C-alpha cells in the first residue's frame, strides 16, 4: 500500500489573493491544494452566517467537517479555525487530511482528535507540525486497512463443532447487520474450516467475510476474500458464488482504482452466461471501467447493453436515477470518443459529429430525468458539460443558454462554488461574442452580490473590475472605463507581491490616456508598468528557486503533432469529463484543422492550459497552471522544458519517429525536485 493514499496540508485564507498554502505532506504529493482550499472555504460559506461586509474579519469558531473532493476521488477530513494575525485581524485557516474516497464519515471520525490537535497547535504558534502527526495518522490508517490481517487466534480446544456454532451465530449477526461482531465469529470459523480443509464451508465463510468487509467499506480487505472465493467456487461448481466473486472482486478493484484488475474480473464474467448477478449493474460498471481504462468503443457497446436492460425496468425514482446516471455515462463516453478521433490525426468529420451528437442527446435525455427527480447538482454539472461542448463547436450563443440554466440551478441551491465557476464561463463566452454591454451589466450585478460572500478574495474582485473596464473601453466609454480600471489597479497594488494581471490593466489605462493625448499620465503609468514588470521578473526568479524547474506549472504534456503523447507529468489529473488533458490536445488539433492556427491558451474554471511551439520541430508542450499564475512565468518555464526535452531526445525526433515512447519516461527525473 502506498503511503500517498493519504496526504495533508495547512492553508490560509488570504483576503487579498484567496487560498494560500502553508505546508503539505508528504512532499511527493502534487495536488492543487490551493484549489481544494478554495473549495473548502466556499463550501463552509454555505453554513457560515456572514451576511454583512467585513465578515472575513470575524473570529470563526473551531469547526470540523467532512467534504468529498470528487475530482481527485478523495474525502477530506477538515479542521477550520482562525487566529489573530499581525494586523490584529482574524486569519481563517484549515488543516486538511485527504483519505481514499471510499472511507466513510464514521471511519474518518477516528482521526478527528489528531487533526484538531494540529489545528490547536497552529493557532498557538502558527507553525506546522504536519509531519509528526502524519506518521501517527498513517499508522492508524494502515491498521484500519489491514483489518483482514487481524490476529484472531483459535486455541487448541476450539473444535470443528465450535466453528459451526460460531458460523451460525455469525450468520445471525450478519442478518441483523451487526457486521463487526459477525466478522470476528466468522473469521474464527473460517480459520478452523481451513485447518479441517472443509472446502464448502471455507467457500461460505469467505463469501460472507467478503460481504461484511464490503458493507464496512473495507474494500481492499474484501477484495482478498472475493479472490479466494473465485477458485473455490470453480472447484465446487457453485455458479452463484462464482459470479458473485468475479463481480464483487471487480467492484472492489474499481473502488480502489485498480482498473486493470477490475477489467480482468469483468471480462471473465462477461464471457459466461450470467444467471445470478444484476445485469444492469454489471454492464453499467463494466462500461464505466472500460471508459476509465481508455477502451472507449468497447465501453459504448457495453453501456448500450445496460441501456437496453434499463428500458424494461420498473419506473421508480431509484430506477430513474440509475437510468439518468447511465445516460450521463454514455454521454461522457461518446464525448471522449469524439476527442480521440480529433487527437488521432485521422480527421473524420462525420464520425466526430456523430459522437458529439450522441453525447449531446444523452446529456439532454439525462437532464429530463434529473428534472423529474429534482437532482439540482446533477442538472448543474450536465448543463455545464453541454455548454462546454457547444463552446467547442463554436456555437457560443447555445453555450451561454446552457451555462445560464446551470447558473439558475446553482443559485437555487446556493452552490457558491458552481455559481462563480459557471459565471466565469458565461463572461468568457460573452467576451468572445463582443457582448460588452451585457458583460458590464452582469458583472455589476455579481459584484453587488459578493458582499455576502465571506470568502471572496480581492484578486477575483479586481479581475471583475478589470473586465468591466475593458468592456467599457471597447464600448468607447473611456471615462467610465478608466474609473473601473483604476479600482482594479488599486486593489492589485495592495498585494505584497506584484500581480502580473496588473500589467494588462495598466496597458489599458495607458491606451485610454493615449486616446486623449495626456502625456503626463501616459508617462506616469508607463513608469508604473515598467516598475511592476521588473518586480514580477524578480519574483519569478525567486519562484523558480523555491518550486524547482516546473515553477508554477503543475502538470505537463509533450505531444507530437499527430496527437501521440511522448511524455506526461500529471500527478493531479484523474479522468474528468469537464477537464482532461487529451481533450485539450484534441482541441489543439481541431483548432489547427479549422483555422490553420495553433491554439495558444485555454482557460477552464480555475485552470489555464498554455501551449508552446517552435517552428520546424514535430512536437509541442502543454502546461497546466492555476488561472492566477503569471502567464509570462508559465511561458518561460514551458520554453525551458521544451528545450531540455529537445536536447535530451532530438536524435529520436529529428527523423521518422519509431513509435517507442518508453525511452522518454526518464525525463521525469529531470523535472522533479
Buried (B, 14 or more C-beta within 10 A) or exposed (E): EEBEBBBBBBBBBBBBBBBBBBBBBBEEBBBBBBBBBBBBBBBBBEEBEBEEEEBBBBEBEEBBBBBEBEBBBBBBBBBBBBBEEEEEBBBBBBBBBBBBBBBEEEBBEBBBEBBBBBBBBBBEEBEBBBEEBBEEBBEBBEEBBEBBEEEEEBEEEBEEEBBBEBBEBBBEBBEEEEBEBBBBBBBBBBBBBBEEEBEEBBBBBBBBBBBBBBBBBBBBBBBBBBBBBBEBBEEBEBBEBBBBBBBBBBBBBBBBEBBEBBBBBBBBBBEEEBEEBEEBBBBBBBBBBBBBBEBBEBBBBBBBBBBEBBEEEEEEEEBBBBBBBBBBBBBBBBBBBBBBBBBBEEEEEEEBEBBBEBBBBBBBBBBEBBBEEEBBEBBBBBBBBBBBBBBBBEEBEBBBBBBBBBBBBBBEBEBBBBBBBBBBBBBBBBBEBEBBBBBBEBBEEBBEEEBBBBBBBBBBBBBBBBBBBBBBBBBEBBEBBBBBBBBBBEBBEEBEEBBBBBBBBBBBBBBBBEEEEEEEBBEBBBEBBEEBBEEBBEBBEEBBEEEEBBBBBBBBBBBBBEBBBBBBBBEBBBBEBBBBBBBBBBBBBBBBEEEEEEBEEBEBBBBBBBBBBEEEBBBBBBBBBBBBBBBBBBBBBBEBBBEBBBEBBEEBBEEEBEEEBEEBEEBEEEBEE
